[in-house]
Amino acid sequence: MISLLDRAGNLLASALLVMLLATGSSGAEPTYSFAATPGKLPKTVLPVHYALDLQPDLDQLTLTGAELVDIEVTEPTDRLVLNVVNLTVDTAAVEGDAGAASQIVSDVAAETVTITFPRALAVGRHKLRIGFSGHINRFGRGLFMVDYPSAEGRARMLSSHLEPADARRIFPSWDEPAFKATFDLTVTVPEKFLAVSNMPIAHEQPAGAGRKRVSFERTPRMSSYLFVLAAGELEQLSGGADGVTINVITTPGKSANGRYALDEAISLLQYFNDYFGVKYPLPKLDLIAVPGGFGGAMENWGGITFFESRLLFDPATSPRDARRGIFSILAHEMAHQWFGNLVTMAWWDNLWLNEGFASWMQNKAAEHLHPEWETWLNNSGAKQGAMAEDARRTTHPIQQPVANETEAMAVFDTITYNKGQTFIRMLESYLGDDAFRDGIRHYMKQHAFSSTTTADLWRALEVVSDKPVATIAAAYTEQGGVPLIHAEASCVGGEQRVALQQDRFSIHDPDAKSQRWQVPIAIGPFRALRPATTVLLDGASEIKAGPCDDPVKLNLGDVGYYRVQYDSATHAALAHSIAALPPADRVNLLADTWALVEAGRGTPANYFDLVERLSGEDSRAVWDQIIRTLSRIDHLERGRQGRAAFQAYARAKLRPVFARVGWEPTAGETQDRASLRARLIRALGDFGDVGVLTEAKRRFAAFLKDPASLSTDLREPITHLVGRTAGRATYDSLLALGRKTTNTSERVRYYSAAAGALDAGLAQEALAIALTDELPNSLVGTLIFWVAGEHRELAWDFVRTNFSALAAKQGPSFRNSFVSNLLSNFADRARADELASFTPVHETSGGRIIAARAHERILTDADFIAQKLPAVEDWIARNGAAP
């Protein structure tokens, strides 16, 4: 057992107590030293329990509070250091000899307050009393307000969002994940409000002046970022599973739209209880629909918050496919109740233990509960996005050093989420489903209510699988980059042999450092006459692959995280019969072939030849890959003479598919076919198909007269296309619809359509909305990105001109990351230079990381345009349709 106290002179009793505080009562042996865990706070004082009393004022947007914190002191000290941001610590005292604080000093840059006492606190337990005051934010960090439209007019509610480090905006705290404690919360709110937190309400009592005090039951030991508070005029829809009450909580009149999420949550809780082998430990789970503040969801223990459109399904307005998106984010956040909440990473360098596993589990759960969705197949774009980022010089390991909270924000990215989940899927496939599940169960039981590192997980998986998990995993988690497997087939004495050679795949990085992996290669015969073989490739190997007339394919099922480059004869054989491959392998072959073009290792003709051979293809996943590639090329063609010819080619490829799918559904068609229809309509319209645009306008006009005339499945693409080609009257109609509805999904639909107008004057008007209070702040940045889709210069000029006003509305994340992400729309070196000299994005180390990635994307695209796009345009000129 590794001691968490490595300083001499501490009492054995204190050492044992701190061990329990840091690792929980499960008896787990952590592989990390608590004292050595990164962070700014001293490890010699630990919070054990917070008793919080909060009094928010929704009119003045102020917060006053008091807390009584049980602390454990492991070394005598006269100073306590806690995290605060935009809080004023008014009073502080320790019960007993230490008494009231002699000095309270805040460090704004470090986000800390140091409380000094006239006498040192002795080793052992103490009670710390703090009185403080702060603010309710207009942006979605800490405790924030949300104004939203209701049937009675504008209404206001409160909610919180604390990950990674914003509990310090609500109450002074040890706001780092390794510091786990229990919480008792009492909050004073208007009588008509429903207050929601991590645990059930213990009791309520009148507080005078139309208010009430609401107290909640004590939480389990948890990190401060998992604390939650939401309050407003709310209603709920309730159910339950395995002794746990599950509530969907919404603003008035919307709880019925939570039925789908509630039913799925019941199924998910039962599935997770079984899979993890540890039952959900809280008595309730609230799913809270927030109509603004932030754009995603947050896994607060016992009280998950969702941007409203991510949780609620309205059969009258939502496309049927929205159920998949709701299930996906619901499964992700519920998986966090185990991976992240029950077992928490010790520091943000292991964030992927939360996000990678929750992302993998959301798909794992979907494959189990809804196999008809073919979730892994239809989500292949997530893996491709991760591989594209991972091939750049600014990639980072899944597990990387994180120096501070701004860098923690920077690692909430596609590498952490999507590379993480893809690697886990590959590892599960290599170890076997049963062995992998047993390892996860072992890990959960051993580390429940404690903090861990990646090494703890590998050890648990090795125990049950008897395979070198840590050795395999290290190359994927401790270094960035994508393996590239060269496959060279030859025929020797009538037997085919495939030489495999490992390399590193990179884009726009000619000096990429050589790396090595142990890669689980799934290789099998092209015609599936024999079963596939899995080879753990470490460097190079030669595989005997059967008769010479039976070509092989690597990465069968598209499970592996690696690229493949075949010899020309094998690639030609695969291309010749691509239509006979399973859909996952068609997607994999297409994706790898295009990636080789991006990397300068293949020609556009190689990719377009595959597309040409898929004229009879009807798989949603296959066309998703093709449309993604066509859309990327179209993005790079903006402002070039070749764009019209390329769009004509794209229309020519998609029209026959759409002719088979048609505008109207057929009896018994799958949801994938319906989704493909919507995808094709949008893509064809974006590529300028006059027939599709004309029909979209006709159907939208009919919808304005009779909403029931337009299928919910087609409202999104048709509204988008109508907005894209809008004149004044249509633009005004879209905004009127957006202003009228109280449905958040509809608001997003109509405002996004208006903001996507090709008319520059209308786009400028849409941008002006960002400076008003018309939309919640969570949608303001999104509005600017909608405009930037076709008017990137206009959007950038607007942001540059109004940067201070926008930053004040949007909060610190705007300064850190928004401009970098916006300028990623550009593909010229001048904009890369402008980003490099734009001071606000470089103010924090996390901001500098995000800016460097954006800078690299701009340069990568600029070089693709200069070096590779001419070859695309040449192929289109020789083989494409007339504009």
Secondary structure as UniProt FT lines:
FT   TURN            8..9
FT   HELIX           12..23
FT   HELIX           34..36
FT   STRAND          45..57
FT   TURN            58..61
FT   STRAND          62..73
FT   STRAND          77..83
FT   STRAND          88..94
FT   TURN            95..98
FT   STRAND          99..100
FT   STRAND          103..107
FT   TURN            108..111
FT   STRAND          112..121
FT   STRAND          124..135
FT   STRAND          142..150
FT   TURN            151..152
FT   STRAND          153..161
FT   TURN            163..166
FT   HELIX           167..169
FT   TURN            177..178
FT   STRAND          180..190
FT   TURN            191..192
FT   STRAND          194..197
FT   STRAND          201..208
FT   TURN            209..210
FT   STRAND          211..216
FT   STRAND          222..223
FT   HELIX           224..226
FT   STRAND          229..232
FT   STRAND          235..241
FT   TURN            242..243
FT   STRAND          244..250
FT   TURN            252..253
FT   HELIX           255..258
FT   HELIX           259..276
FT   STRAND          284..290
FT   STRAND          297..298
FT   TURN            301..302
FT   STRAND          303..307
FT   HELIX           308..310
FT   TURN            315..317
FT   TURN            320..321
FT   HELIX           322..336
FT   TURN            337..338
FT   TURN            340..342
FT   STRAND          343..345
FT   HELIX           348..350
FT   HELIX           352..369
FT   HELIX           371..373
FT   HELIX           375..378
FT   HELIX           380..390
FT   TURN            393..394
FT   HELIX           405..410
FT   HELIX           415..419
FT   HELIX           420..431
FT   HELIX           433..447
FT   TURN            448..449
FT   STRAND          450..452
FT   HELIX           454..465
FT   HELIX           469..477
FT   STRAND          482..492
FT   TURN            493..494
FT   STRAND          495..505
FT   TURN            510..511
FT   STRAND          518..525
FT   TURN            526..527
FT   STRAND          533..538
FT   STRAND          540..547
FT   TURN            548..549
FT   STRAND          552..554
FT   HELIX           556..558
FT   STRAND          563..566
FT   HELIX           568..576
FT   HELIX           578..580
FT   HELIX           583..598
FT   TURN            599..600
FT   HELIX           604..612
FT   TURN            613..616
FT   HELIX           620..637
FT   TURN            638..639
FT   TURN            641..642
FT   HELIX           643..661
FT   TURN            667..668
FT   HELIX           671..686
FT   TURN            687..688
FT   HELIX           690..705
FT   HELIX           707..709
FT   HELIX           712..724
FT   HELIX           728..740
FT   HELIX           744..755
FT   HELIX           760..768
FT   HELIX           769..771
FT   HELIX           777..788
FT   TURN            789..790
FT   HELIX           792..801
FT   HELIX           803..810
FT   HELIX           812..813
FT   HELIX           814..818
FT   HELIX           819..823
FT   TURN            824..825
FT   HELIX           829..836
FT   HELIX           839..842
FT   HELIX           845..867
FT   HELIX           869..879
//
